[in-house]
């Protein structure tokens, strides 16, 4: 995850020292413990923008990074989950029904 975060930052032209990438990684991962909306929408972005801002990165640049980086992690996971449901002949509704029974 650290290497992926580092490469994503480089792709956006954001150059942080090694320890800065480490701090961002820790904050984003620990931020997953905070109760939030599904997919950590909002919480992840706020944490990324705030942390990058404290490290001297402009707010607009930090927000664009947070939106794209979050999508790079979130979208493939959702697609993989949908493919697995489809291959197993399941739906989200049938899983919910099974849990209530």
C-alpha angles and dihedrals in degrees: 000000000000093000091048091050091047092050092046090053090050091050088058092047092248109144114196128168116253092260090052091056088048092052092049091049093050094046093049093047095045088046087068087071092063112095107249145145120301112292090015089271108179098005093069092047095047091049092048094047093045094047094045089046090055087052091054102262119139116255096238092049091047092049094050089050092048094050095049096040092050091050090050089059101033104044098053090049092052092047091049090050092050091049091051091050091048093048091049091049091241135131130205088245093055090050090051091049091051091052093052093050 
